[in-house]
Structure formats: structure tokens, C-alpha cells
Amino acid sequence: AEYDISGFEFLASEYTYDGEMHYPKLSGKMPVGADGIALEYYFSRGATRVSDGVVTSEIVFRTNSKNYRLPERVYSSVKILPKGINVVWGNTQISYNGNIQTPAATSDECLIAVSGGEIDVGKYVATASSESADYYVINEKISYEIIKAANSFTAVVDEAVSYEGQAPSIGFSSRFGEINY
């Protein structure tokens, strides 16, 4: 006998990344023969990661019934979509230090890269992106500001010249810029 396979189909399916293996979805019910033995199936392939792309899976049928023939194999596809995540942004007011700077961005799910770094004092926008194709950042942009740094000054006394009534030589240094005095 032939199983009546008109009551089900395997649908091309998309799932959001969760680290699990996924397969095409079954719509409907698998038939049960007059002898009470159900038609069963298994998948040749599934998808776990976004990088798997669209995976075509062969659906192979099997049964323990000696009274029914197996239907022909069918094919369907499955695809994994990236999961949206929110990053935690660090301080958005950063003191000037002479180097390219951006606010820090972190996530529990994956490593985060931040672009849009600047050197000079001003207001800017930074962009966070996931370093894994399995995730995308929902709150990807943030405004930040590089503010003027507090400068520090140091007096440098050269006491080696303080003999025979001459005053010691005193100089100054600063963390940023030159000092005129």
C-alpha cells in the first residue's frame, strides 16, 4: 500500500540564532497506516549558525511497516537569522588624551567592535557591531563627547646652579601643550 502523504508538507523555515540545530518545519500530520504503524522521517542536514547560509535538507522517510512503501524523498530548506542584542555603552564623556577614543561597548553574548573614534575635543557618534555573524546590535549608535583634559603642571628646579649667589634655575613642564612664562 501507499501512505497518503497529502496531509503534510515540510516548509522552508527561518529561525533566529539560539545555538541549537534547526530543521524545516512540518506542517500537518504524518500518516498512520491501516496497520497502525506511522510513517516516520529524518533530516539529512540542519542549520545552527548564520554562516551556514540556506541549508537544503533532504527528508528521508522510514517505517517499520511491511505493508507500506516509502514515499520518495523530499527537500526543504532552513536558514538561521542573526539575533538582535543590546550592548551596554560605557561613559559618553571622555577626557582628551591625545589618542583616538570611543566609548566602550560590551555584550554578554559576543565580542563587540566600536568604530567612529576621534582624537580632538568635540561631539561625535560611535557605532557598535558584533564580531559574530550570529548577532546584530540593536542599539548600535551612541553620541559621545571628547572634553578638554585637565592639564597638569610640574615645576622643575635645577639646584645645580644655586651657588655663588645665583638663584636656582626653575622650569615648568605640562602634560599637554607648551608653557610660556
N, C-alpha and C positions, 0 to 999 in steps of 0.2 A: 504494500500500500504506500501511498504518498502522504506525507504530512501536509496539512492545509497551512501554508505559510502566508496567507493573505491577511492575517490578523496582527502582524508586527512588521516593524522596519527598524533599521539602525540609522540614526540621524547623525549627520555631520555635526560635531559638537565643539564648543569652546568653553574652556574653564579658566578661572583666574588662578594664577600660580599659588600653590599651597604646599609644594614639595612632594605631593602624592602622585602616583601613576594614575592617569585618566584614559578612558576609552570612549568610543562613540556611545551615545545614549540609545537605549532600547525603548521604542515606543510601541505599546501594545503588549500582548502576552504570547509567550511561546506555546505552541500547540502540544496537546497531550493526545496520544493515540488511543484507539479503541481498547487497546490492551492495558491502558493506564500508565504507560511509560512516556514521559515527557521528552521532547526534543530539547537538547542542550546545545550550548555553543561556547566557544572561547575565542579570544582575540590573538592575532599573531603579534601585534605591536600596540603600544600605547605611547603617551607623551607625558613627560614630567616637567620639563623646563621650556621656557620661551624659546631658547635656542634650538629646540627640536624642530621648530617650524611646523608646517602642516604635515601630520603623520597619517599616511594611509594604512589602515588596519584591515587585514583580511579576517573575516568572521568565518570560522570553521565550525560546522555542526557535527554533533555526535549524539548517539543514543545507545541505550542498552537493549532496545527492542530488536528482535529478529524478524519482526513483521513489517517494518517500515524502512524505506530507502531514505538515505540522507539527501537533503536538498543541496543544490550547487552552492559553492562558497559565494559570499557577497562581500562587498568592500564599502567602507565608510571612512571618514576622516575625523581627526581630533586635533585641536590646537590649544596651546596654553597662552593666555594673555598675561601681561605683567600686572602685578598687584600694586595698587596705589598706597604710598606710605607718606606720613608726615614726618619731617625732620624737626629736630629741636635746634633752634638757632641760638648761637651764643650772643655775647654783647654786641650791640649795634653801634656803640660809640667807642671808637678805638683811637688811642693817642698816637700821634705821628711818631714814627721811629726810624724813618729813612728807608724802610723796606716796603715791598709790596705786601699789602694786608687785605684780608677779607674776614668777615665774621666766621666763627666756627659753626659747622652744622654736623649733627650726629643722628644716627638711627640705630635702633636695636636690631633691625632686620639685615642691614648690609652696610658696606662702606660707602661713604658719600664724598664726592668731589665738589669743590666750590670754585666757580670762576667769577671773574669780574673784579679782581683785585686791583687796587690802586696804591700809589705812593703818597701823593700830595693831599693836603688838607682839603676837604670838600665833602659833598654828598654824592653817593653812588648807589648802584644796585648790584647785588651779588646773586648768582644763580647756583642752586644745588642740583646735582644729578646723581643718580645711583650708579655705582660702579658694577652693578649686576643687571643684566638684561631682564631678570625676573621681576624687577621693581621699577616703578617710576615715582618721582617725587611730586606730591600734590601741591604742597606749599613751597614751590621751587624758588621763588624770588623774594628778596627782602631788601629794603632800603637800609643803608648804613652810612655812618659819617666818620670821617677821619678828622679828629680835632687836634688843635695845636698842642704840642707837647709842653710839659713843664720843663723849662731849661734849668740846668744846674751849673753853678759856677764854683770854681776852685781857685783859691789863691796859692801861688807857688812862690815860696820865699827862697832866694838863693843867699844863704848866710855866709857863703864863702867870701863874699866881697865886703863883709862888715868888719873891716879893720881900718886902722889909722883914721878913724873919724868918718868914714864913708857909711852912708845908710845902706842897709841890705837892698838887693835888687828884688823887687816884687813884681810878679807877673800873674796873669789870670788865664784860666782855660775854661771853656764851656763845653757842654755836651753837644750842642748844636750851634752852628754859626761861629763867626769871629767876634772878638770883643775889641771895642775901641775905647780907650781911656786916656 
